[in-house]
Amino acid sequence: MTTSAPITPLTPTLQRVAQHLAGGLAPKDIVTQTGLSAGTVRQYIRDIRESLHCPPRCERPVIVHRLFADKQVTLPMADRSAPQLSPDQLLLLRAIAEHSDPRDIAVAAKLAPADQRAALDQLLADTGARDTTHLVILAHGWKLLPTDPAARSGASQ
């Protein structure tokens, strides 16, 4: 669970790595793009998680959401208009952005665990997202996720 404590602003080096994460790059792609070692990128991502008060095992969509929500990276610009999502899909979207554990996502999205995969696959198809990290990036570009700390539940996992 994340805390509501103020985040530690990212150093310029961490901010550069964070911007790569916010651009949808996986750690191995950040290594390729930056020339940093894999160990250095892993350490920088751990430092970013710590600065954002994210749990050590939180997934990239949660980190990316927190980076946008806490204004640590530039918000993406939408390259197309937002699709019409149902209230249930919006709930699932927010759950993916705030939780890493599949059970926590299912509970937050008010889904039976057995139904979660199908609902996620449909959400990815409806938004044209490649994966859940890309989904969170698109959602921020469409302003479907809160960036106001008061609007966030603070229950990230």
DRENPA-3360 file (N, C-alpha, C; in nm, 2 decimals, always signed):
BEGIN
1 = MTTSAPIT = +0.08/-0.12/+0.00/+0.00/+0.00/+0.00/+0.09/+0.12/+0.00 ~ +0.05/+0.22/-0.08/+0.13/+0.34/-0.08/+0.08/+0.43/+0.03 ~ +0.16/+0.53/+0.07/+0.13/+0.62/+0.18/+0.08/+0.75/+0.12 ~ +0.02/+0.83/+0.20/-0.02/+0.96/+0.15/+0.09/+1.07/+0.19 ~ +0.21/+1.02/+0.23/+0.32/+1.11/+0.26/+0.37/+1.18/+0.14 ~ +0.42/+1.30/+0.15/+0.47/+1.36/+0.03/+0.58/+1.28/-0.04 ~ +0.57/+1.28/-0.17/+0.68/+1.21/-0.24/+0.81/+1.29/-0.24 ~ +0.92/+1.22/-0.26/+1.05/+1.28/-0.27/+1.06/+1.31/-0.42;
9 = PLTPTLQR = +1.09/+1.44/-0.45/+1.11/+1.47/-0.59/+1.22/+1.39/-0.65 ~ +1.20/+1.35/-0.78/+1.30/+1.27/-0.84/+1.42/+1.36/-0.88 ~ +1.54/+1.30/-0.87/+1.66/+1.36/-0.92/+1.65/+1.37/-1.08 ~ +1.73/+1.45/-1.14/+1.72/+1.46/-1.29/+1.75/+1.32/-1.35 ~ +1.84/+1.25/-1.30/+1.88/+1.11/-1.35/+1.75/+1.02/-1.34 ~ +1.69/+1.02/-1.22/+1.58/+0.93/-1.20/+1.46/+0.98/-1.29 ~ +1.45/+1.11/-1.30/+1.34/+1.17/-1.39/+1.36/+1.12/-1.53 ~ +1.48/+1.11/-1.58/+1.50/+1.07/-1.72/+1.46/+0.92/-1.73;
17 = VAQHLAGG = +1.49/+0.84/-1.64/+1.45/+0.70/-1.64/+1.30/+0.69/-1.62 ~ +1.24/+0.77/-1.54/+1.10/+0.77/-1.52/+1.02/+0.81/-1.64 ~ +1.08/+0.91/-1.72/+1.02/+0.95/-1.84/+1.02/+0.83/-1.94 ~ +1.12/+0.75/-1.94/+1.12/+0.63/-2.03/+1.01/+0.53/-1.99 ~ +1.00/+0.51/-1.86/+0.89/+0.43/-1.81/+0.75/+0.48/-1.85 ~ +0.74/+0.61/-1.84/+0.61/+0.68/-1.87/+0.59/+0.68/-2.02 ~ +0.69/+0.65/-2.10/+0.68/+0.64/-2.24/+0.65/+0.49/-2.28 ~ +0.64/+0.41/-2.18/+0.60/+0.27/-2.21/+0.71/+0.17/-2.23;
25 = LAPKDIVT = +0.84/+0.22/-2.20/+0.95/+0.13/-2.22/+0.97/+0.03/-2.10 ~ +1.00/-0.09/-2.13/+1.03/-0.19/-2.03/+1.18/-0.16/-1.99 ~ +1.21/-0.21/-1.87/+1.35/-0.19/-1.82/+1.46/-0.23/-1.93 ~ +1.44/-0.35/-1.99/+1.54/-0.39/-2.09/+1.55/-0.29/-2.21 ~ +1.44/-0.23/-2.24/+1.44/-0.12/-2.35/+1.51/+0.00/-2.30 ~ +1.49/+0.03/-2.17/+1.56/+0.15/-2.11/+1.71/+0.13/-2.12 ~ +1.75/+0.01/-2.09/+1.90/-0.02/-2.10/+1.95/+0.00/-2.24 ~ +1.87/-0.04/-2.34/+1.91/-0.02/-2.48/+1.92/+0.12/-2.52;
33 = QTGLSAGT = +1.81/+0.20/-2.48/+1.80/+0.34/-2.52/+1.90/+0.43/-2.45 ~ +1.94/+0.40/-2.32/+2.02/+0.49/-2.25/+2.17/+0.44/-2.24 ~ +2.19/+0.31/-2.26/+2.33/+0.27/-2.25/+2.37/+0.24/-2.10 ~ +2.27/+0.25/-2.01/+2.30/+0.22/-1.87/+2.30/+0.07/-1.86 ~ +2.36/+0.02/-1.75/+2.36/-0.13/-1.73/+2.23/-0.17/-1.68 ~ +2.19/-0.30/-1.69/+2.07/-0.35/-1.64/+2.06/-0.33/-1.49 ~ +2.17/-0.35/-1.42/+2.17/-0.34/-1.28/+2.14/-0.19/-1.23 ~ +2.20/-0.10/-1.31/+2.17/+0.04/-1.28/+2.03/+0.08/-1.30;
41 = VRQYIRDI = +1.97/+0.03/-1.41/+1.83/+0.06/-1.44/+1.74/+0.00/-1.33 ~ +1.77/-0.12/-1.29/+1.69/-0.19/-1.19/+1.70/-0.10/-1.06 ~ +1.82/-0.06/-1.02/+1.83/+0.03/-0.90/+1.76/+0.16/-0.92 ~ +1.77/+0.22/-1.03/+1.69/+0.35/-1.05/+1.54/+0.33/-1.04 ~ +1.49/+0.21/-1.09/+1.35/+0.19/-1.08/+1.31/+0.16/-0.93 ~ +1.40/+0.10/-0.86/+1.37/+0.08/-0.71/+1.37/+0.22/-0.65 ~ +1.46/+0.30/-0.68/+1.47/+0.44/-0.62/+1.34/+0.52/-0.66 ~ +1.30/+0.50/-0.78/+1.17/+0.57/-0.82/+1.06/+0.52/-0.74;
49 = RESLHCPP = +1.04/+0.39/-0.72/+0.94/+0.33/-0.64/+0.94/+0.38/-0.50 ~ +1.06/+0.39/-0.44/+1.07/+0.44/-0.31/+1.03/+0.58/-0.30 ~ +1.07/+0.66/-0.39/+1.04/+0.81/-0.39/+0.89/+0.83/-0.40 ~ +0.82/+0.74/-0.47/+0.68/+0.75/-0.49/+0.60/+0.67/-0.38 ~ +0.67/+0.61/-0.29/+0.61/+0.53/-0.18/+0.53/+0.42/-0.23 ~ +0.58/+0.35/-0.34/+0.52/+0.23/-0.40/+0.58/+0.11/-0.33 ~ +0.50/+0.01/-0.32/+0.56/-0.12/-0.26/+0.67/-0.17/-0.35 ~ +0.77/-0.25/-0.30/+0.88/-0.30/-0.38/+0.84/-0.38/-0.50;
57 = RCERPVIV = +0.73/-0.45/-0.49/+0.69/-0.54/-0.59/+0.57/-0.49/-0.68 ~ +0.55/-0.36/-0.67/+0.44/-0.31/-0.75/+0.48/-0.31/-0.90 ~ +0.38/-0.33/-0.98/+0.40/-0.34/-1.12/+0.41/-0.21/-1.20 ~ +0.47/-0.21/-1.32/+0.49/-0.09/-1.39/+0.37/+0.00/-1.41 ~ +0.25/-0.06/-1.44/+0.13/+0.03/-1.45/+0.11/+0.12/-1.33 ~ +0.13/+0.06/-1.21/+0.11/+0.14/-1.09/+0.22/+0.25/-1.08 ~ +0.34/+0.21/-1.11/+0.45/+0.31/-1.11/+0.42/+0.43/-1.20 ~ +0.38/+0.39/-1.33/+0.36/+0.49/-1.43/+0.24/+0.58/-1.39;
65 = HRLFADKQ = +0.14/+0.52/-1.33/+0.02/+0.60/-1.28/+0.07/+0.70/-1.18 ~ +0.15/+0.65/-1.08/+0.19/+0.74/-0.98/+0.29/+0.85/-1.03 ~ +0.37/+0.82/-1.13/+0.45/+0.92/-1.19/+0.37/+1.03/-1.25 ~ +0.26/+0.99/-1.32/+0.17/+1.09/-1.38/+0.09/+1.17/-1.28 ~ +0.04/+1.09/-1.18/-0.05/+1.15/-1.08/+0.03/+1.25/-0.99 ~ +0.15/+1.21/-0.96/+0.23/+1.30/-0.88/+0.31/+1.40/-0.96 ~ +0.28/+1.41/-1.09/+0.34/+1.51/-1.18/+0.50/+1.51/-1.18 ~ +0.55/+1.39/-1.18/+0.69/+1.37/-1.18/+0.74/+1.35/-1.33;
73 = VTLPMADR = +0.65/+1.33/-1.42/+0.69/+1.32/-1.56/+0.58/+1.40/-1.64 ~ +0.61/+1.42/-1.76/+0.52/+1.50/-1.85/+0.40/+1.41/-1.89 ~ +0.28/+1.46/-1.87/+0.16/+1.39/-1.91/+0.16/+1.36/-2.06 ~ +0.11/+1.25/-2.10/+0.11/+1.22/-2.24/+0.00/+1.30/-2.31 ~ +0.02/+1.32/-2.44/-0.09/+1.38/-2.52/-0.16/+1.27/-2.59 ~ -0.29/+1.28/-2.59/-0.38/+1.18/-2.66/-0.36/+1.20/-2.81 ~ -0.33/+1.08/-2.87/-0.32/+1.08/-3.02/-0.45/+1.05/-3.09 ~ -0.55/+1.02/-3.01/-0.68/+0.99/-3.06/-0.78/+1.01/-2.95;
81 = SAPQLSPD = -0.91/+1.02/-2.98/-1.01/+1.05/-2.88/-1.03/+0.92/-2.79 ~ -1.08/+0.95/-2.67/-1.10/+0.84/-2.58/-1.22/+0.75/-2.62 ~ -1.21/+0.62/-2.61/-1.32/+0.54/-2.64/-1.43/+0.55/-2.54 ~ -1.55/+0.51/-2.57/-1.66/+0.51/-2.47/-1.64/+0.39/-2.39 ~ -1.61/+0.41/-2.26/-1.59/+0.29/-2.17/-1.71/+0.29/-2.07 ~ -1.75/+0.17/-2.04/-1.86/+0.15/-1.94/-1.81/+0.19/-1.80 ~ -1.90/+0.21/-1.71/-1.86/+0.24/-1.57/-1.77/+0.12/-1.51 ~ -1.81/+0.00/-1.55/-1.73/-0.12/-1.51/-1.59/-0.12/-1.56;
89 = QLLLLRAI = -1.58/-0.08/-1.69/-1.44/-0.07/-1.75/-1.36/+0.04/-1.68 ~ -1.42/+0.15/-1.65/-1.35/+0.26/-1.58/-1.30/+0.22/-1.45 ~ -1.39/+0.14/-1.38/-1.35/+0.09/-1.25/-1.23/-0.01/-1.26 ~ -1.23/-0.10/-1.36/-1.12/-0.19/-1.39/-0.99/-0.11/-1.42 ~ -1.01/-0.01/-1.50/-0.90/+0.08/-1.54/-0.83/+0.14/-1.42 ~ -0.91/+0.19/-1.33/-0.85/+0.25/-1.21/-0.79/+0.15/-1.12 ~ -0.85/+0.03/-1.11/-0.79/-0.08/-1.03/-0.66/-0.12/-1.08 ~ -0.64/-0.13/-1.21/-0.51/-0.17/-1.28/-0.41/-0.06/-1.25;
97 = AEHSDPRD = -0.45/+0.07/-1.25/-0.35/+0.18/-1.22/-0.31/+0.18/-1.07 ~ -0.39/+0.13/-0.98/-0.37/+0.15/-0.84/-0.32/+0.02/-0.77 ~ -0.34/-0.10/-0.83/-0.30/-0.22/-0.77/-0.22/-0.31/-0.86 ~ -0.13/-0.39/-0.80/-0.05/-0.49/-0.87/-0.10/-0.63/-0.86 ~ -0.15/-0.67/-0.74/-0.19/-0.80/-0.72/-0.32/-0.83/-0.79 ~ -0.33/-0.94/-0.87/-0.46/-0.97/-0.94/-0.58/-0.98/-0.85 ~ -0.56/-1.03/-0.73/-0.68/-1.04/-0.64/-0.72/-0.90/-0.60 ~ -0.63/-0.81/-0.57/-0.66/-0.67/-0.53/-0.73/-0.60/-0.65;
105 = IAVAAKLA = -0.68/-0.63/-0.77/-0.74/-0.57/-0.89/-0.89/-0.61/-0.90 ~ -0.91/-0.74/-0.88/-1.04/-0.80/-0.90/-1.14/-0.74/-0.79 ~ -1.09/-0.73/-0.67/-1.17/-0.67/-0.56/-1.20/-0.53/-0.59 ~ -1.10/-0.45/-0.63/-1.12/-0.31/-0.65/-1.21/-0.28/-0.77 ~ -1.21/-0.38/-0.87/-1.29/-0.36/-0.99/-1.43/-0.43/-0.97 ~ -1.45/-0.49/-0.85/-1.57/-0.56/-0.82/-1.60/-0.67/-0.93 ~ -1.49/-0.75/-0.95/-1.50/-0.86/-1.05/-1.47/-0.99/-0.98 ~ -1.53/-1.10/-1.02/-1.49/-1.23/-0.98/-1.35/-1.26/-1.04;
113 = PADQRAAL = -1.26/-1.31/-0.96/-1.13/-1.34/-1.01/-1.13/-1.42/-1.15 ~ -1.23/-1.51/-1.16/-1.24/-1.58/-1.28/-1.28/-1.50/-1.40 ~ -1.34/-1.38/-1.38/-1.39/-1.30/-1.49/-1.29/-1.19/-1.52 ~ -1.19/-1.17/-1.44/-1.09/-1.06/-1.46/-1.02/-1.06/-1.59 ~ -0.97/-1.18/-1.63/-0.89/-1.19/-1.75/-0.97/-1.14/-1.88 ~ -1.09/-1.19/-1.88/-1.18/-1.16/-2.00/-1.21/-1.01/-2.00 ~ -1.24/-0.96/-1.88/-1.27/-0.81/-1.87/-1.15/-0.73/-1.91 ~ -1.03/-0.77/-1.87/-0.91/-0.70/-1.90/-0.88/-0.71/-2.05;
121 = DQLLADTG = -0.90/-0.83/-2.11/-0.88/-0.84/-2.25/-0.97/-0.75/-2.33 ~ -1.10/-0.74/-2.29/-1.19/-0.66/-2.36/-1.15/-0.51/-2.34 ~ -1.11/-0.47/-2.23/-1.07/-0.33/-2.20/-0.95/-0.30/-2.29 ~ -0.85/-0.39/-2.30/-0.74/-0.37/-2.39/-0.78/-0.36/-2.53 ~ -0.87/-0.44/-2.58/-0.92/-0.44/-2.71/-0.99/-0.31/-2.74 ~ -1.08/-0.27/-2.65/-1.16/-0.15/-2.67/-1.08/-0.02/-2.67 ~ -0.96/-0.02/-2.60/-0.88/+0.10/-2.60/-0.77/+0.09/-2.70 ~ -0.74/-0.02/-2.75/-0.63/-0.04/-2.85/-0.49/-0.04/-2.78;
129 = ARDTTHLV = -0.49/-0.07/-2.65/-0.37/-0.07/-2.57/-0.30/-0.21/-2.59 ~ -0.16/-0.20/-2.60/-0.08/-0.32/-2.61/-0.07/-0.40/-2.49 ~ -0.07/-0.33/-2.37/-0.06/-0.40/-2.24/-0.11/-0.31/-2.14 ~ -0.11/-0.35/-2.01/-0.16/-0.26/-1.90/-0.09/-0.13/-1.88 ~ +0.04/-0.13/-1.90/+0.12/-0.01/-1.89/+0.08/+0.09/-2.00 ~ +0.07/+0.04/-2.12/+0.02/+0.13/-2.23/-0.12/+0.18/-2.20 ~ -0.20/+0.09/-2.14/-0.34/+0.13/-2.11/-0.34/+0.25/-2.01 ~ -0.26/+0.24/-1.91/-0.25/+0.35/-1.81/-0.20/+0.48/-1.88;
137 = ILAHGWKL = -0.10/+0.47/-1.97/-0.05/+0.58/-2.04/-0.16/+0.65/-2.12 ~ -0.23/+0.56/-2.20/-0.34/+0.61/-2.28/-0.45/+0.68/-2.19 ~ -0.48/+0.62/-2.08/-0.58/+0.67/-1.99/-0.55/+0.81/-1.94 ~ -0.42/+0.83/-1.91/-0.38/+0.96/-1.86/-0.39/+1.06/-1.97 ~ -0.35/+1.02/-2.09/-0.36/+1.11/-2.21/-0.51/+1.15/-2.23 ~ -0.60/+1.06/-2.20/-0.74/+1.08/-2.22/-0.81/+1.15/-2.10 ~ -0.72/+1.17/-1.99/-0.77/+1.22/-1.86/-0.88/+1.14/-1.80 ~ -0.86/+1.01/-1.81/-0.96/+0.91/-1.75/-0.91/+0.87/-1.61;
145 = LPTDPAAR = -0.79/+0.90/-1.57/-0.74/+0.87/-1.44/-0.71/+1.00/-1.36 ~ -0.73/+1.00/-1.23/-0.71/+1.12/-1.15/-0.56/+1.16/-1.14 ~ -0.54/+1.29/-1.14/-0.40/+1.34/-1.12/-0.40/+1.42/-0.99 ~ -0.52/+1.45/-0.94/-0.53/+1.52/-0.81/-0.51/+1.43/-0.70 ~ -0.41/+1.45/-0.61/-0.39/+1.36/-0.50/-0.51/+1.34/-0.41 ~ -0.59/+1.44/-0.40/-0.71/+1.42/-0.31/-0.82/+1.33/-0.38 ~ -0.81/+1.31/-0.51/-0.90/+1.22/-0.58/-0.86/+1.08/-0.58 ~ -0.73/+1.05/-0.55/-0.68/+0.92/-0.55/-0.72/+0.85/-0.42;
153 = SGASQ = -0.74/+0.72/-0.43/-0.78/+0.64/-0.31/-0.66/+0.62/-0.22 ~ -0.54/+0.62/-0.27/-0.42/+0.60/-0.19/-0.40/+0.46/-0.15 ~ -0.47/+0.37/-0.22/-0.47/+0.22/-0.19/-0.39/+0.15/-0.29 ~ -0.29/+0.20/-0.34/-0.21/+0.13/-0.44/-0.14/+0.01/-0.38 ~ -0.12/-0.09/-0.46/-0.05/-0.21/-0.42/+0.03/-0.26/-0.54;
% end
